[in-house]
Amino acid sequence: MLRPTVPTFRVNAQPQSRRVQHRRIDQAQCTCGLWFNHRQNIRQHLLSGAHDNQLRQNQRQASPAGPSQQIPSFEAAEAYNFDSDETSDSGDELVDDELNIPPNNVVANDIDELEVSQLDNEDERIPEDTAATYSTVLDFTGDRQRADNPNYPYRSKLDFILRAFFDADDHLLSLTMKRRTLELVANVIEIVRDEPDIRIPTKYWAMWHGETHEPKIQMTTVAKTIVSNRRNIDGQSERVEENIKLYMYKPSELLKHLIANPKMSSRLSALPDYTYDQRISLTQGDKWKTNPLFQHPMVKTLGPSDLWVGDFVVPRNPDVLPSFIKIFKFYIKDSIIMADAWVTEYASLPGLGDTIILLCNNTDGEPVYTSISIDSYVLAEHNDIYQQWQHHRGWHDFYGNLVYQPEPYMLDKHSIFEARYRAFGSNSTGWNRVRVVPLNLFTDDTSGNRSKKWNKFESWSMVPAGLPLEDRNKRENTFLVCLHNRLSAVQMLENIVDDLRELENGVVMYDAEYQESVLVIAPLNFITADNMEHAQIACHKGGSTHLNCRKCYHPKPLLSMDSIHINHHGSPLRNLDDIRALIENRELQHEMTFPDGLTSRTADAHGYKKTGGEVLLQLDAFDSTKDLPVEILHTMMLGPTKYLAFSAIKYLSAGETDQLQAKLRSYRSRAFGRVLGNCLQVKSTSFVGRDFKIMAQQLPVIFNDLLHNEWSRKTEDRKHKLVLVRDCLVAQGHLVSLLYMGKIHHNFDFYCELVQRKLDDFTAHINIIENVFPKNTTIHSRKQPIISKTPKLHYLHHLKEDLKRFATAIHTESEKGEQFNKFIREHIFHTNRHNPSRDVLELFGRQMMFKHVIDGGTWVDGDSRVSLSSGIQHYLDNHPNFREQYLGYDREYTDNNNSSKDMKVGTTGFFYDHYSHSLRLARIVKIYPVTRNSLEDQIKFGFNIYDLVPDHSSQNVYAYGSQFSLSLYCNTQKDSIGNPVCTSVIETIERQKNEVTLIEVVDLQTHCENREYNIININKFSSLWYMLSNNFY
């Protein structure tokens, strides 16, 4: 029998006399037959997909086919160096056979109860002693191995080639690439076995596969334009004009492939959602619900005909009233497709003939409308005829007689859809179906050098806005539009706007769901970027102007002004007419008053300048004064959070800093995806955004712990100032806990008010710190800005507007776009740098087209539309791990917001116990082994149960409102900084996975004032709102 795995040679540093090695006592055998030197490796083996591959290989080896048709399975496990001892000619196995020492026969699914360190290593890392790969030092002393193996010192010619590929030169490969290479070799050998006549491509295939390998696939078109740029050349004082080639994927071209993808087309379009007092998606934002271009002119129904705006419908049940109505708006409410419709009657009137009457309350009132469920109504029988009749307003008098106005009634803006799409022609009237697919754009700069210095590339990327938040945050749903290292983002914007303007008017595309051509309307929802890019897009001068806010006319605070007198509210908001005044060189309506008393109405005095962002005025759906939302990564975490953290740390003495650093390093909780490692010094400035996220959540608890223990004997003045710093950190912790919420299922209006209240509280604490500390202390360091006077703190006070216009701040965060820069940089590294703008786009285009093909998407080949053949589809069906192996699913965006709800040992949270029908605060302390044939839902967990310490005082009810009087937070005792208190372990229970549901992950820490109790860190993202909005029943 041929070997089932690729062996790993090891260094044998022991003397000849000690070469006899026994099988290690902790070795384990998986059910697929492979042996491992470490039981921890079995978990990695099962998760990698190698287990399923080996089982299929075992089935092939057990088939009637002869040994010549059996092929080796190059396991993904070997890429992790899982040390399989299933060898046929290794010296170790011969020694074991001679001594007749049986191995410790442990099956993967029958392991004794493993401890936390065995089943769930920190961060799922591979143990250090098994992380090394493919040692190149071989043992040449085995005589029997040399005599029995014609390929000595290698086990086969294939093993020899792989060693040469991995280890023989300086072309280094990562562990991931080694794993992928082994998977590729295994798949190639399998294909060669099934298709013996297949030809291996030549070396030129890799160079020219873009031209020769894909002639039958319609690639995404790379548009080429010329952009004028002015810059200094060779140190000349005058700026010269130059023409630069810009390559880009037009958003319309990207949408054509997405709409033709059967796995994407139905998910790109979403109706406005009017569910009351909720924000779980962008579809519930005010812009999505009110902007005319976001409204859907038609919906697909269960009946033979679609329903359109302007259609007349009648109830399925004749007894239901109203019995004859005209639709003017579609939307969703409580997951039900609804429509608003005018109540109408048809009548034959003297002098007017057949007429449609829109019923009104009175002569001056607007037509009466009602809300209906689409499933309860069907298209009226003579809808086409009713459409052609004149419409008049009317009402019933006191006696029930119909009174009408003789003048025809002109329908309002909703009827714009009737005129717009009638020319495209669906259903009995011959109109084309319509898709409304809003888009989000992101722009940023990244370095094209490995050092991340210089060679700046500006880029634009696109994400379909209609996807749920979880899908928008996936790498596969981010699409590169363009990039360049000699053009700025606003210089590239004009070409993007030209295409977006066409999309607002409608572009005909093939739809995979309808299997016909549809009209696609793609309005721009918002643009995310950092504050400097936003200022450029908004035609604003940024922080250099006296009115340094791009959203309102808030005056820049003077350095001499007391921070307590800064008013962040009440300044007039900017509007599009101000930007039009800049373009038209006319005065603004708002009058600017300078500190010296002079006034001006010019655009320049109001902080405007022509940057190129004025081209956005051509779009009907975009308002650059409202649709550039405050981005919390740059505005909060890299703003006040960063400034406050550095100011607080610099205020501490050397001993206090060491104590704080020790607490940060020893902070362990499954609620956080990472910890601040030892490589980061507290006094260092090398922190990034994700580090400040951890600090914002942990520092309040750590400071409070230090004040009650290590710092408890400080002088009164010193302790008072440290308490002020702690209180400021607590106010910040409560704010970020609310901001980093993905979904608000109810009480959204109060959520917005609470965010504003916590923001005002945080601003007040900042003012207190800056006014209490002496001006010569490090809290007012020259290198640190005055936090209360920074534009970023003021921008945060516009968050409430963005929350209502779009959704929670997580939906408009740019962190996933920042992570996308990593992939752009890697693609730049793999070009010859001659034309990276074009080459990188082509690389991303090939990725997208390959995914489009295997998803079942269609493309045009000649005069017909074609899709993937049955042979390849059959191969994909037989290899369910294909996507994980080849489509980069192991390189997903990192979740730095701690939103994961994986059930691991050490995870603490609120679980719903289906067995007792109750909500429990519990921590997973053990995962029990399962039998060989058990399902995932039958995995058994051991839980430690905690109980919240009750507090029925009315203090919290006054603070948060009577609607939260029964909430978890308001009915639980708090520590000195507002963290809920809970008991130590009160009982231990066991539940199967299908008997519990993890609702919310929390950070459970020991009470610093009473070690017999624990606290729930309310500063962890989303913990405060969860405990406020949920009850214990």
Beta strands, then each sheet from edge to edge (+ up, - down):
strand 1: 28-29
strand 2: 35-36
strand 3: 223-231
strand 4: 240-248
strand 5: 298-299
strand 6: 307-308
strand 7: 312-315
strand 8: 325-333
strand 9: 336-349
strand 10: 353-359
strand 11: 369-373
strand 12: 377-379
strand 13: 390-396
strand 14: 402-404
strand 15: 434-436
strand 16: 439-447
strand 17: 456-464
strand 18: 479-484
strand 19: 507-511
strand 20: 516-521
strand 21: 524-528
strand 22: 592-593
strand 23: 599-600
strand 24: 859-861
strand 25: 864-866
strand 26: 908-913
strand 27: 918-927
strand 28: 940-946
strand 29: 981-982
strand 30: 987-992
strand 31: 996-1001
strand 32: 1004-1006
strand 33: 1014-1016
sheet 1: 1+ 2-
sheet 2: 3+ 4-
sheet 3: 5+ 6-
sheet 4: 11+ 9- 8+ 7- 12+
sheet 5: 11+ 9- 10+ 13+ 14-
sheet 6: 15+ 20+ 19-
sheet 7: 18+ 17- 16+ 21+
sheet 8: 22+ 23-
sheet 9: 24+ 25-
sheet 10: 30+ 28- 27+ 26- 31+
sheet 11: 29+ 33- 32+
end
